[in-house]
Amino acid sequence: MNGSKLSINRACAMGAAFLGVISAAAIVAAVLLTRNPAVVWLGLLFAALVLACVAAFVAFLRRKLVLFSDNLCRTIDDMLDDAAPPPQIYEEENLFYKINHRLARLYEVLRENRESVAKERADLQELISDISHQVKTPISNLKMVNATLLEQPMSKEKRQEFLHASSGQLEKLDFLMQAMIKTSRLETGVILLDRKIQPLYDTLAEALGGILLNAERKNIHVIVDCPEDIILAHDRKWTSEALFNILDNAVKYTPADGDIQVSVQSWEFYVKIDIIDSGKGIAEGRQGMIFKRFYREEEVHDIEGIGIGLYLAREIVTMQGGYIKVTSAVGHGATFSVFLPRG
Protein backbone atom coordinates (compact mmCIF):
# COMPACT_ATOMS: atom_id res chain seq x y z
CA MET A 1 0.00 0.00 0.00
CA ASN A 2 1.27 3.44 -0.87
CA GLY A 3 1.99 5.23 2.43
CA SER A 4 1.60 8.67 0.84
CA LYS A 5 -2.08 7.90 0.08
CA LEU A 6 -2.89 6.52 3.56
CA SER A 7 -5.60 8.69 5.16
CA ILE A 8 -5.77 9.47 8.87
CA ASN A 9 -9.05 7.57 9.29
CA ARG A 10 -7.67 4.44 7.62
CA ALA A 11 -4.48 4.64 9.66
CA CYS A 12 -6.52 4.87 12.89
CA ALA A 13 -8.66 1.89 11.83
CA MET A 14 -5.61 -0.18 11.02
CA GLY A 15 -4.01 0.74 14.34
CA ALA A 16 -7.18 -0.23 16.23
CA ALA A 17 -7.37 -3.56 14.36
CA PHE A 18 -3.74 -4.26 15.14
CA LEU A 19 -4.25 -3.56 18.84
CA GLY A 20 -7.37 -5.78 18.80
CA VAL A 21 -5.48 -8.67 17.27
CA ILE A 22 -2.67 -8.34 19.80
CA SER A 23 -5.15 -8.15 22.69
CA ALA A 24 -7.04 -11.21 21.45
CA ALA A 25 -3.80 -13.16 21.02
CA ALA A 26 -2.71 -12.18 24.54
CA ILE A 27 -6.07 -13.31 26.05
CA VAL A 28 -5.97 -16.67 24.20
CA ALA A 29 -2.42 -17.24 25.36
CA ALA A 30 -3.42 -16.43 28.97
CA VAL A 31 -6.38 -18.87 28.86
CA LEU A 32 -4.27 -21.65 27.44
CA LEU A 33 -1.61 -21.17 30.07
CA THR A 34 -3.77 -20.63 33.18
CA ARG A 35 -7.14 -22.29 32.38
CA ASN A 36 -8.70 -19.62 34.64
CA PRO A 37 -11.89 -17.78 33.45
CA ALA A 38 -11.11 -14.78 35.71
CA VAL A 39 -7.97 -14.15 33.75
CA VAL A 40 -10.05 -14.00 30.59
CA TRP A 41 -12.36 -11.37 32.07
CA LEU A 42 -9.45 -9.34 33.40
CA GLY A 43 -7.76 -9.55 30.00
CA LEU A 44 -10.93 -8.43 28.24
CA LEU A 45 -11.33 -5.53 30.70
CA PHE A 46 -7.71 -4.48 30.25
CA ALA A 47 -8.01 -4.66 26.44
CA ALA A 48 -11.19 -2.60 26.55
CA LEU A 49 -9.50 0.07 28.70
CA VAL A 50 -6.49 0.17 26.39
CA LEU A 51 -8.68 0.46 23.31
CA ALA A 52 -10.78 3.18 24.98
CA CYS A 53 -7.65 5.16 25.91
CA VAL A 54 -6.21 4.76 22.42
CA ALA A 55 -9.52 5.76 20.87
CA ALA A 56 -9.73 8.85 23.09
CA PHE A 57 -6.13 9.81 22.27
CA VAL A 58 -6.67 9.32 18.54
CA ALA A 59 -9.89 11.36 18.65
CA PHE A 60 -8.11 14.15 20.52
CA LEU A 61 -5.15 14.09 18.12
CA ARG A 62 -7.46 14.02 15.09
CA ARG A 63 -9.38 17.02 16.44
CA LYS A 64 -6.15 18.95 17.02
CA LEU A 65 -4.95 18.13 13.50
CA VAL A 66 -8.26 19.19 11.95
CA LEU A 67 -8.26 22.46 13.93
CA PHE A 68 -4.63 23.12 13.02
CA SER A 69 -5.21 22.44 9.31
CA ASP A 70 -8.27 24.73 9.35
CA ASN A 71 -6.30 27.50 11.08
CA LEU A 72 -3.39 26.99 8.69
CA CYS A 73 -5.63 27.26 5.61
CA ARG A 74 -7.40 30.31 7.05
CA THR A 75 -4.07 31.99 7.86
CA ILE A 76 -2.69 31.35 4.38
CA ASP A 77 -5.92 32.69 2.83
CA ASP A 78 -5.65 35.82 4.99
CA MET A 79 -2.04 36.28 3.96
CA LEU A 80 -2.98 35.98 0.28
CA ASP A 81 -5.78 38.52 0.81
CA ASP A 82 -3.42 40.87 2.73
CA ALA A 83 -5.54 40.58 5.87
CA ALA A 84 -4.30 40.72 9.47
CA PRO A 85 -1.11 38.81 10.37
CA PRO A 86 -1.48 35.34 11.95
CA PRO A 87 -2.15 35.40 15.70
CA GLN A 88 0.81 34.71 17.93
CA ILE A 89 0.82 31.43 19.88
CA TYR A 90 3.05 31.46 22.94
CA GLU A 91 3.84 27.77 23.35
CA GLU A 92 7.49 27.70 22.53
CA GLU A 93 7.90 23.92 22.70
CA ASN A 94 4.82 23.27 20.59
CA LEU A 95 5.02 22.14 16.96
CA PHE A 96 2.10 24.42 16.11
CA TYR A 97 3.96 27.37 17.59
CA LYS A 98 6.98 26.70 15.38
CA ILE A 99 4.89 26.59 12.22
CA ASN A 100 2.87 29.63 13.29
CA HIS A 101 6.07 31.54 14.04
CA ARG A 102 7.42 30.83 10.56
CA LEU A 103 4.10 31.80 9.01
CA ALA A 104 4.28 35.12 10.85
CA ARG A 105 7.79 35.71 9.48
CA LEU A 106 6.61 34.76 5.98
CA TYR A 107 3.69 37.15 6.33
CA GLU A 108 6.03 40.02 7.29
CA VAL A 109 8.29 39.30 4.31
CA LEU A 110 5.34 39.20 1.93
CA ARG A 111 3.89 42.38 3.42
CA GLU A 112 7.21 44.24 3.12
CA ASN A 113 7.63 43.06 -0.48
CA ARG A 114 4.08 44.14 -1.30
CA GLU A 115 4.62 47.56 0.28
CA SER A 116 7.94 47.93 -1.52
CA VAL A 117 6.35 47.15 -4.87
CA ALA A 118 3.48 49.55 -4.13
CA LYS A 119 5.94 52.31 -3.15
CA GLU A 120 8.04 51.76 -6.27
CA ARG A 121 4.91 51.91 -8.42
CA ALA A 122 3.77 55.11 -6.71
CA ASP A 123 7.24 56.65 -7.09
CA LEU A 124 7.30 55.71 -10.75
CA GLN A 125 3.88 57.24 -11.34
CA GLU A 126 4.94 60.39 -9.49
CA LEU A 127 8.15 60.57 -11.52
CA ILE A 128 6.29 60.19 -14.81
CA SER A 129 3.81 62.85 -13.74
CA ASP A 130 6.63 65.21 -12.71
CA ILE A 131 8.55 64.71 -15.95
CA SER A 132 5.45 65.21 -18.08
CA HIS A 133 4.71 68.42 -16.17
CA GLN A 134 8.27 69.68 -16.59
CA VAL A 135 8.51 69.02 -20.33
CA LYS A 136 5.01 70.28 -21.12
CA THR A 137 5.92 74.00 -21.10
CA PRO A 138 9.08 73.89 -23.27
CA ILE A 139 7.45 71.52 -25.76
CA SER A 140 4.39 73.80 -26.03
CA ASN A 141 6.67 76.80 -26.54
CA LEU A 142 8.67 74.97 -29.22
CA LYS A 143 5.47 74.04 -31.07
CA MET A 144 4.28 77.61 -30.95
CA VAL A 145 7.61 79.00 -32.19
CA ASN A 146 7.80 76.39 -34.94
CA ALA A 147 4.23 77.10 -36.10
CA THR A 148 4.92 80.84 -36.14
CA LEU A 149 8.08 80.39 -38.19
CA LEU A 150 6.29 78.18 -40.69
CA GLU A 151 3.07 80.15 -41.07
CA GLN A 152 3.88 83.82 -40.48
CA PRO A 153 6.03 86.01 -42.76
CA MET A 154 8.59 87.97 -40.75
CA SER A 155 11.81 89.88 -41.04
CA LYS A 156 15.22 88.32 -40.64
CA GLU A 157 15.67 89.98 -37.24
CA LYS A 158 12.33 88.66 -36.00
CA ARG A 159 13.12 85.18 -37.27
CA GLN A 160 16.45 85.32 -35.44
CA GLU A 161 14.63 86.28 -32.25
CA PHE A 162 12.31 83.31 -32.56
CA LEU A 163 15.24 80.97 -33.22
CA HIS A 164 16.96 82.22 -30.06
CA ALA A 165 13.77 81.55 -28.10
CA SER A 166 13.60 78.05 -29.57
CA SER A 167 17.24 77.44 -28.65
CA GLY A 168 16.53 78.46 -25.06
CA GLN A 169 13.67 75.96 -24.79
CA LEU A 170 15.84 73.20 -26.27
CA GLU A 171 18.56 73.97 -23.71
CA LYS A 172 15.97 73.72 -20.95
CA LEU A 173 14.83 70.31 -22.22
CA ASP A 174 18.44 69.14 -22.51
CA PHE A 175 19.21 70.33 -18.96
CA LEU A 176 16.13 68.50 -17.66
CA MET A 177 17.08 65.26 -19.40
CA GLN A 178 20.67 65.42 -18.20
CA ALA A 179 19.53 66.04 -14.63
CA MET A 180 17.10 63.12 -14.84
CA ILE A 181 19.79 60.84 -16.25
CA LYS A 182 22.17 61.72 -13.42
CA THR A 183 19.45 61.17 -10.81
CA SER A 184 18.28 57.85 -12.23
CA ARG A 185 21.84 56.53 -12.51
CA LEU A 186 22.55 57.41 -8.91
CA GLU A 187 19.28 55.91 -7.64
CA THR A 188 19.65 52.66 -9.58
CA GLY A 189 23.30 52.22 -8.63
CA VAL A 190 24.56 52.46 -12.22
CA ILE A 191 27.03 55.10 -11.04
CA LEU A 192 29.19 54.08 -8.08
CA LEU A 193 30.84 56.94 -6.22
CA ASP A 194 34.62 56.60 -6.12
CA ARG A 195 35.68 58.01 -2.74
CA LYS A 196 39.37 58.81 -2.54
CA ILE A 197 41.48 60.65 0.02
CA GLN A 198 42.02 64.03 -1.64
CA PRO A 199 41.94 67.79 -0.90
CA LEU A 200 38.52 69.38 -0.57
CA TYR A 201 39.92 72.71 -1.76
CA ASP A 202 40.15 71.59 -5.41
CA THR A 203 36.64 70.09 -5.32
CA LEU A 204 35.15 73.29 -3.95
CA ALA A 205 37.10 75.39 -6.48
CA GLU A 206 35.61 73.32 -9.30
CA ALA A 207 32.09 73.91 -7.95
CA LEU A 208 32.70 77.64 -7.54
CA GLY A 209 33.96 77.90 -11.11
CA GLY A 210 30.50 76.99 -12.37
CA ILE A 211 28.71 79.87 -10.64
CA LEU A 212 31.18 82.77 -10.86
CA LEU A 213 29.91 84.06 -14.21
CA ASN A 214 26.28 84.23 -13.06
CA ALA A 215 27.40 85.77 -9.76
CA GLU A 216 29.31 88.50 -11.64
CA ARG A 217 26.27 89.27 -13.79
CA LYS A 218 24.27 89.99 -10.63
CA ASN A 219 27.23 91.66 -8.90
CA ILE A 220 27.08 89.11 -6.08
CA HIS A 221 30.13 89.04 -3.83
CA VAL A 222 31.36 85.49 -3.20
CA ILE A 223 33.61 85.10 -0.14
CA VAL A 224 35.36 81.76 0.36
CA ASP A 225 37.21 80.52 3.44
CA CYS A 226 38.57 77.01 2.82
CA PRO A 227 41.93 75.86 4.22
CA GLU A 228 43.99 74.11 1.56
CA ASP A 229 45.18 71.37 3.92
CA ILE A 230 41.75 69.78 4.55
CA ILE A 231 41.85 66.26 3.13
CA LEU A 232 39.04 63.70 3.28
CA ALA A 233 37.63 60.73 1.40
CA HIS A 234 35.11 61.86 -1.23
CA ASP A 235 34.23 61.56 -4.89
CA ARG A 236 35.50 64.77 -6.44
CA LYS A 237 33.27 64.84 -9.51
CA TRP A 238 29.97 64.13 -7.75
CA THR A 239 30.75 66.12 -4.61
CA SER A 240 31.55 69.08 -6.84
CA GLU A 241 28.20 68.51 -8.57
CA ALA A 242 26.39 68.57 -5.20
CA LEU A 243 28.14 71.75 -4.02
CA PHE A 244 27.56 73.42 -7.39
CA ASN A 245 23.82 72.74 -7.17
CA ILE A 246 23.64 74.38 -3.73
CA LEU A 247 25.78 77.32 -4.85
CA ASP A 248 23.75 77.71 -8.04
CA ASN A 249 20.57 77.91 -5.95
CA ALA A 250 22.20 80.53 -3.75
CA VAL A 251 23.05 82.67 -6.80
CA LYS A 252 19.53 82.32 -8.24
CA TYR A 253 17.75 83.40 -5.07
CA THR A 254 20.19 86.09 -3.92
CA PRO A 255 19.30 89.56 -5.23
CA ALA A 256 21.74 91.75 -7.14
CA ASP A 257 24.59 93.21 -5.05
CA GLY A 258 24.06 90.47 -2.46
CA ASP A 259 26.60 88.25 -0.73
CA ILE A 260 27.39 84.53 -0.65
CA GLN A 261 29.82 83.15 1.91
CA VAL A 262 31.41 79.72 1.78
CA SER A 263 33.09 78.52 4.95
CA VAL A 264 34.79 75.15 5.55
CA GLN A 265 35.55 73.78 9.02
CA SER A 266 37.34 70.57 9.91
CA TRP A 267 35.80 68.66 12.82
CA GLU A 268 36.84 65.40 14.43
CA PHE A 269 34.51 63.13 12.45
CA TYR A 270 33.09 65.46 9.78
CA VAL A 271 34.07 68.31 7.50
CA LYS A 272 31.41 71.02 7.55
CA ILE A 273 30.83 73.21 4.49
CA ASP A 274 28.57 76.22 5.09
CA ILE A 275 27.06 78.01 2.09
CA ILE A 276 25.41 81.21 3.31
CA ASP A 277 23.38 83.50 1.05
CA SER A 278 21.57 86.81 1.60
CA GLY A 279 18.47 85.83 -0.35
CA LYS A 280 14.78 85.78 0.55
CA GLY A 281 15.13 82.87 2.97
CA ILE A 282 13.01 79.73 3.40
CA ALA A 283 10.05 79.38 5.72
CA GLU A 284 10.55 76.76 8.44
CA GLY A 285 7.57 74.73 7.24
CA ARG A 286 9.10 74.37 3.79
CA GLN A 287 12.66 73.51 4.74
CA GLY A 288 11.93 69.79 4.67
CA MET A 289 10.27 69.99 1.25
CA ILE A 290 12.98 71.79 -0.71
CA PHE A 291 14.91 68.52 -1.18
CA LYS A 292 11.95 66.85 -2.83
CA ARG A 293 12.38 66.15 -6.52
CA PHE A 294 10.88 68.92 -8.73
CA TYR A 295 9.73 70.92 -5.70
CA ARG A 296 9.64 74.67 -6.23
CA GLU A 297 7.92 77.36 -4.20
CA GLU A 298 5.04 79.12 -5.91
CA GLU A 299 6.55 82.59 -5.62
CA VAL A 300 9.81 81.65 -7.42
CA HIS A 301 8.38 80.09 -10.57
CA ASP A 302 9.57 83.08 -12.58
CA ILE A 303 13.20 82.17 -11.71
CA GLU A 304 14.93 79.71 -14.02
CA GLY A 305 15.15 76.15 -12.67
CA ILE A 306 13.35 72.82 -12.50
CA GLY A 307 13.66 71.97 -8.80
CA ILE A 308 16.00 69.00 -9.00
CA GLY A 309 19.35 70.46 -7.93
CA LEU A 310 18.89 70.18 -4.16
CA TYR A 311 17.38 66.71 -4.52
CA LEU A 312 20.44 65.57 -6.47
CA ALA A 313 22.79 67.26 -3.96
CA ARG A 314 21.21 65.42 -1.03
CA GLU A 315 21.39 62.07 -2.87
CA ILE A 316 25.11 62.55 -3.59
CA VAL A 317 25.98 63.62 -0.04
CA THR A 318 23.87 60.86 1.55
CA MET A 319 25.49 58.18 -0.62
CA GLN A 320 28.86 59.24 0.81
CA GLY A 321 27.66 58.90 4.40
CA GLY A 322 27.02 62.61 4.95
CA TYR A 323 23.99 64.82 5.35
CA ILE A 324 22.75 68.37 4.65
CA LYS A 325 21.24 70.72 7.21
CA VAL A 326 19.31 73.92 6.44
CA THR A 327 19.00 76.97 8.69
CA SER A 328 16.91 79.84 7.43
CA ALA A 329 14.32 82.49 8.19
CA VAL A 330 12.15 84.42 5.75
CA GLY A 331 13.89 87.63 4.72
CA HIS A 332 17.22 86.67 6.31
CA GLY A 333 18.82 84.37 3.76
CA ALA A 334 19.63 80.69 4.15
CA THR A 335 22.55 78.56 5.34
CA PHE A 336 23.08 75.13 3.79
CA SER A 337 25.50 73.07 5.87
CA VAL A 338 27.01 70.03 4.16
CA PHE A 339 28.57 67.44 6.48
CA LEU A 340 30.99 64.97 4.88
CA PRO A 341 32.55 62.16 6.95
CA ARG A 342 36.31 62.29 7.28
CA GLY A 343 36.75 58.52 7.06
C-alpha positions as CSV (number, residue, x, y, z in Angstrom):
1,M,0.0,0.0,0.0
2,N,1.3,3.4,-0.9
3,G,2.0,5.2,2.4
4,S,1.6,8.7,0.8
5,K,-2.1,7.9,0.1
6,L,-2.9,6.5,3.6
7,S,-5.6,8.7,5.2
8,I,-5.8,9.5,8.9
9,N,-9.1,7.6,9.3
10,R,-7.7,4.4,7.6
11,A,-4.5,4.6,9.7
12,C,-6.5,4.9,12.9
13,A,-8.7,1.9,11.8
14,M,-5.6,-0.2,11.0
15,G,-4.0,0.7,14.3
16,A,-7.2,-0.2,16.2
17,A,-7.4,-3.6,14.4
18,F,-3.7,-4.3,15.1
19,L,-4.3,-3.6,18.8
20,G,-7.4,-5.8,18.8
21,V,-5.5,-8.7,17.3
22,I,-2.7,-8.3,19.8
23,S,-5.2,-8.1,22.7
24,A,-7.0,-11.2,21.5
25,A,-3.8,-13.2,21.0
26,A,-2.7,-12.2,24.5
27,I,-6.1,-13.3,26.1
28,V,-6.0,-16.7,24.2
29,A,-2.4,-17.2,25.4
30,A,-3.4,-16.4,29.0
31,V,-6.4,-18.9,28.9
32,L,-4.3,-21.6,27.4
33,L,-1.6,-21.2,30.1
34,T,-3.8,-20.6,33.2
35,R,-7.1,-22.3,32.4
36,N,-8.7,-19.6,34.6
37,P,-11.9,-17.8,33.4
38,A,-11.1,-14.8,35.7
39,V,-8.0,-14.1,33.7
40,V,-10.1,-14.0,30.6
41,W,-12.4,-11.4,32.1
42,L,-9.5,-9.3,33.4
43,G,-7.8,-9.5,30.0
44,L,-10.9,-8.4,28.2
45,L,-11.3,-5.5,30.7
46,F,-7.7,-4.5,30.2
47,A,-8.0,-4.7,26.4
48,A,-11.2,-2.6,26.5
49,L,-9.5,0.1,28.7
50,V,-6.5,0.2,26.4
51,L,-8.7,0.5,23.3
52,A,-10.8,3.2,25.0
53,C,-7.6,5.2,25.9
54,V,-6.2,4.8,22.4
55,A,-9.5,5.8,20.9
56,A,-9.7,8.9,23.1
57,F,-6.1,9.8,22.3
58,V,-6.7,9.3,18.5
59,A,-9.9,11.4,18.6
60,F,-8.1,14.2,20.5
61,L,-5.1,14.1,18.1
62,R,-7.5,14.0,15.1
63,R,-9.4,17.0,16.4
64,K,-6.1,18.9,17.0
65,L,-4.9,18.1,13.5
66,V,-8.3,19.2,11.9
67,L,-8.3,22.5,13.9
68,F,-4.6,23.1,13.0
69,S,-5.2,22.4,9.3
70,D,-8.3,24.7,9.3
71,N,-6.3,27.5,11.1
72,L,-3.4,27.0,8.7
73,C,-5.6,27.3,5.6
74,R,-7.4,30.3,7.1
75,T,-4.1,32.0,7.9
76,I,-2.7,31.4,4.4
77,D,-5.9,32.7,2.8
78,D,-5.7,35.8,5.0
79,M,-2.0,36.3,4.0
80,L,-3.0,36.0,0.3
81,D,-5.8,38.5,0.8
82,D,-3.4,40.9,2.7
83,A,-5.5,40.6,5.9
84,A,-4.3,40.7,9.5
85,P,-1.1,38.8,10.4
86,P,-1.5,35.3,11.9
87,P,-2.2,35.4,15.7
88,Q,0.8,34.7,17.9
89,I,0.8,31.4,19.9
90,Y,3.0,31.5,22.9
91,E,3.8,27.8,23.4
92,E,7.5,27.7,22.5
93,E,7.9,23.9,22.7
94,N,4.8,23.3,20.6
95,L,5.0,22.1,17.0
96,F,2.1,24.4,16.1
97,Y,4.0,27.4,17.6
98,K,7.0,26.7,15.4
99,I,4.9,26.6,12.2
100,N,2.9,29.6,13.3
101,H,6.1,31.5,14.0
102,R,7.4,30.8,10.6
103,L,4.1,31.8,9.0
104,A,4.3,35.1,10.9
105,R,7.8,35.7,9.5
106,L,6.6,34.8,6.0
107,Y,3.7,37.2,6.3
108,E,6.0,40.0,7.3
109,V,8.3,39.3,4.3
110,L,5.3,39.2,1.9
111,R,3.9,42.4,3.4
112,E,7.2,44.2,3.1
113,N,7.6,43.1,-0.5
114,R,4.1,44.1,-1.3
115,E,4.6,47.6,0.3
116,S,7.9,47.9,-1.5
117,V,6.3,47.1,-4.9
118,A,3.5,49.5,-4.1
119,K,5.9,52.3,-3.2
120,E,8.0,51.8,-6.3
121,R,4.9,51.9,-8.4
122,A,3.8,55.1,-6.7
123,D,7.2,56.7,-7.1
124,L,7.3,55.7,-10.8
125,Q,3.9,57.2,-11.3
126,E,4.9,60.4,-9.5
127,L,8.2,60.6,-11.5
128,I,6.3,60.2,-14.8
129,S,3.8,62.9,-13.7
130,D,6.6,65.2,-12.7
131,I,8.5,64.7,-15.9
132,S,5.4,65.2,-18.1
133,H,4.7,68.4,-16.2
134,Q,8.3,69.7,-16.6
135,V,8.5,69.0,-20.3
136,K,5.0,70.3,-21.1
137,T,5.9,74.0,-21.1
138,P,9.1,73.9,-23.3
139,I,7.4,71.5,-25.8
140,S,4.4,73.8,-26.0
141,N,6.7,76.8,-26.5
142,L,8.7,75.0,-29.2
143,K,5.5,74.0,-31.1
144,M,4.3,77.6,-31.0
145,V,7.6,79.0,-32.2
146,N,7.8,76.4,-34.9
147,A,4.2,77.1,-36.1
148,T,4.9,80.8,-36.1
149,L,8.1,80.4,-38.2
150,L,6.3,78.2,-40.7
151,E,3.1,80.2,-41.1
152,Q,3.9,83.8,-40.5
153,P,6.0,86.0,-42.8
154,M,8.6,88.0,-40.8
155,S,11.8,89.9,-41.0
156,K,15.2,88.3,-40.6
157,E,15.7,90.0,-37.2
158,K,12.3,88.7,-36.0
159,R,13.1,85.2,-37.3
160,Q,16.5,85.3,-35.4
161,E,14.6,86.3,-32.3
162,F,12.3,83.3,-32.6
163,L,15.2,81.0,-33.2
164,H,17.0,82.2,-30.1
165,A,13.8,81.6,-28.1
166,S,13.6,78.0,-29.6
167,S,17.2,77.4,-28.7
168,G,16.5,78.5,-25.1
169,Q,13.7,76.0,-24.8
170,L,15.8,73.2,-26.3
171,E,18.6,74.0,-23.7
172,K,16.0,73.7,-21.0
173,L,14.8,70.3,-22.2
174,D,18.4,69.1,-22.5
175,F,19.2,70.3,-19.0
176,L,16.1,68.5,-17.7
177,M,17.1,65.3,-19.4
178,Q,20.7,65.4,-18.2
179,A,19.5,66.0,-14.6
180,M,17.1,63.1,-14.8
181,I,19.8,60.8,-16.3
182,K,22.2,61.7,-13.4
183,T,19.4,61.2,-10.8
184,S,18.3,57.8,-12.2
185,R,21.8,56.5,-12.5
186,L,22.6,57.4,-8.9
187,E,19.3,55.9,-7.6
188,T,19.7,52.7,-9.6
189,G,23.3,52.2,-8.6
190,V,24.6,52.5,-12.2
191,I,27.0,55.1,-11.0
192,L,29.2,54.1,-8.1
193,L,30.8,56.9,-6.2
194,D,34.6,56.6,-6.1
195,R,35.7,58.0,-2.7
196,K,39.4,58.8,-2.5
197,I,41.5,60.7,0.0
198,Q,42.0,64.0,-1.6
199,P,41.9,67.8,-0.9
200,L,38.5,69.4,-0.6
201,Y,39.9,72.7,-1.8
202,D,40.1,71.6,-5.4
203,T,36.6,70.1,-5.3
204,L,35.2,73.3,-4.0
205,A,37.1,75.4,-6.5
206,E,35.6,73.3,-9.3
207,A,32.1,73.9,-8.0
208,L,32.7,77.6,-7.5
209,G,34.0,77.9,-11.1
210,G,30.5,77.0,-12.4
211,I,28.7,79.9,-10.6
212,L,31.2,82.8,-10.9
213,L,29.9,84.1,-14.2
214,N,26.3,84.2,-13.1
215,A,27.4,85.8,-9.8
216,E,29.3,88.5,-11.6
217,R,26.3,89.3,-13.8
218,K,24.3,90.0,-10.6
219,N,27.2,91.7,-8.9
220,I,27.1,89.1,-6.1
221,H,30.1,89.0,-3.8
222,V,31.4,85.5,-3.2
223,I,33.6,85.1,-0.1
224,V,35.4,81.8,0.4
225,D,37.2,80.5,3.4
226,C,38.6,77.0,2.8
227,P,41.9,75.9,4.2
228,E,44.0,74.1,1.6
229,D,45.2,71.4,3.9
230,I,41.8,69.8,4.5
231,I,41.8,66.3,3.1
232,L,39.0,63.7,3.3
233,A,37.6,60.7,1.4
234,H,35.1,61.9,-1.2
235,D,34.2,61.6,-4.9
236,R,35.5,64.8,-6.4
237,K,33.3,64.8,-9.5
238,W,30.0,64.1,-7.8
239,T,30.8,66.1,-4.6
240,S,31.6,69.1,-6.8
241,E,28.2,68.5,-8.6
242,A,26.4,68.6,-5.2
243,L,28.1,71.7,-4.0
244,F,27.6,73.4,-7.4
245,N,23.8,72.7,-7.2
246,I,23.6,74.4,-3.7
247,L,25.8,77.3,-4.8
248,D,23.7,77.7,-8.0
249,N,20.6,77.9,-6.0
250,A,22.2,80.5,-3.7
251,V,23.1,82.7,-6.8
252,K,19.5,82.3,-8.2
253,Y,17.7,83.4,-5.1
254,T,20.2,86.1,-3.9
255,P,19.3,89.6,-5.2
256,A,21.7,91.8,-7.1
257,D,24.6,93.2,-5.0
258,G,24.1,90.5,-2.5
259,D,26.6,88.3,-0.7
260,I,27.4,84.5,-0.7
261,Q,29.8,83.2,1.9
262,V,31.4,79.7,1.8
263,S,33.1,78.5,4.9
264,V,34.8,75.1,5.6
265,Q,35.6,73.8,9.0
266,S,37.3,70.6,9.9
267,W,35.8,68.7,12.8
268,E,36.8,65.4,14.4
269,F,34.5,63.1,12.4
270,Y,33.1,65.5,9.8
271,V,34.1,68.3,7.5
272,K,31.4,71.0,7.5
273,I,30.8,73.2,4.5
274,D,28.6,76.2,5.1
275,I,27.1,78.0,2.1
276,I,25.4,81.2,3.3
277,D,23.4,83.5,1.1
278,S,21.6,86.8,1.6
279,G,18.5,85.8,-0.3
280,K,14.8,85.8,0.6
281,G,15.1,82.9,3.0
282,I,13.0,79.7,3.4
283,A,10.0,79.4,5.7
284,E,10.6,76.8,8.4
285,G,7.6,74.7,7.2
286,R,9.1,74.4,3.8
287,Q,12.7,73.5,4.7
288,G,11.9,69.8,4.7
289,M,10.3,70.0,1.3
290,I,13.0,71.8,-0.7
291,F,14.9,68.5,-1.2
292,K,11.9,66.8,-2.8
293,R,12.4,66.1,-6.5
294,F,10.9,68.9,-8.7
295,Y,9.7,70.9,-5.7
296,R,9.6,74.7,-6.2
297,E,7.9,77.4,-4.2
298,E,5.0,79.1,-5.9
299,E,6.6,82.6,-5.6
300,V,9.8,81.7,-7.4
301,H,8.4,80.1,-10.6
302,D,9.6,83.1,-12.6
303,I,13.2,82.2,-11.7
304,E,14.9,79.7,-14.0
305,G,15.2,76.2,-12.7
306,I,13.3,72.8,-12.5
307,G,13.7,72.0,-8.8
308,I,16.0,69.0,-9.0
309,G,19.4,70.5,-7.9
310,L,18.9,70.2,-4.2
311,Y,17.4,66.7,-4.5
312,L,20.4,65.6,-6.5
313,A,22.8,67.3,-4.0
314,R,21.2,65.4,-1.0
315,E,21.4,62.1,-2.9
316,I,25.1,62.5,-3.6
317,V,26.0,63.6,0.0
318,T,23.9,60.9,1.6
319,M,25.5,58.2,-0.6
320,Q,28.9,59.2,0.8
321,G,27.7,58.9,4.4
322,G,27.0,62.6,4.9
323,Y,24.0,64.8,5.3
324,I,22.7,68.4,4.7
325,K,21.2,70.7,7.2
326,V,19.3,73.9,6.4
327,T,19.0,77.0,8.7
328,S,16.9,79.8,7.4
329,A,14.3,82.5,8.2
330,V,12.1,84.4,5.8
331,G,13.9,87.6,4.7
332,H,17.2,86.7,6.3
333,G,18.8,84.4,3.8
334,A,19.6,80.7,4.2
335,T,22.5,78.6,5.3
336,F,23.1,75.1,3.8
337,S,25.5,73.1,5.9
338,V,27.0,70.0,4.2
339,F,28.6,67.4,6.5
340,L,31.0,65.0,4.9
341,P,32.5,62.2,7.0
342,R,36.3,62.3,7.3
343,G,36.8,58.5,7.1
